[in-house]
Amino acid sequence: MSTDSATLARPQTAPVVVGRRHTVLIIDDDDTLSDVLSHWLRKQGLHPVAAYSGTAGLAKAKAEPPSAIVLDLCLPDADGLGICEQLADAPETCSVPVIILSGLEQPGIVRRCRAAGCHYFLRKPYDPNALLVLIRQAVRNASDWQSDVLDEDER
């Protein structure tokens, strides 16, 4: 066997493909919760960005749409349901999945959140692993939906 054929027979290693690092916007006025969640998401390979008010979160989401949004309902300057509706109505953010993370115990709250445009609801206190599963599922579903829309546009 010549050197050239030995080189050709050697198994080729596939190139390492570095995936896009997904940004998760956390809109919550509890800075301790936001900091802990940000640290944990960073360790999971995500890029967390925090906003501590509804207005700031809405502005950040519109300026640079994230892959997913984790939103609290009780914010100092706005109602989380109203923020969720604005995110769902804005062309920049309408395809960004919203996960409501709230400790509210009101009857019908999950139904009201869904009507406002949220994709998932998780009650505080929460299991961080469950939140990570929801974030990954939301990002995957949004990516699939955007791929389908792009495919249809090309037809």
Residue, then its C-alpha position, 0 to 999 in steps of 0.5 A: m500500500s502506498t502512502d497516498s492510499a494509506t492516507l485515503a484509507r484512514p478514517q476522516t474525522a468530521p469537522v466540529v460544527v459549533g452551534r449558535r449559542h441561543t440567547v435567553l432573555i430573563i425579564d424578572d425584577d428579582d435580581t437574585l433569581s435572575d442572577v442565579l438563573s443566568h449563572w445556571l443557564r450559562k453553565q448549560g451553554l446558553h447566553p442569558v440576558a437579564a432585564y429587571s422591568g417590563t419596559a426594559g425587557l420589551a426594549k431589549a427583546k425588540a432591539e435584539p430578539p432572543s431565542a426565548i424569553v423567561l417572563d415573570l408576571c409581577l413586574p414593578d412597572a408593568d403587568g407581565l400579561g401585557i408585556c407578553e401580549q406586546l411581545a406576541d403582537a410585535p413583528e420583531t418578537c412574535s416568533v420568540p417563545v415566551i415562558i412564564l415563570s410565576g408564583l401567582e396562584q390565581p384561578g385561570i392564570v395559565r389560561r390567561c397566560r396562553a391567551a396573552g401569547c405565552h408558550y409555556f407556564l412554570r410555577k415558582p418555586y420551579d425545578p431548573n431542569a424542567l425550565l431548561v427542558l422547556i427552554r430547549q423545547a421552545v427554541r427547537n419548536a421556534s426554529d422548526w417553525q421558522s424553517d417551515v416559514l422560510d421553506e414556504d417563502e422559497r416556493 
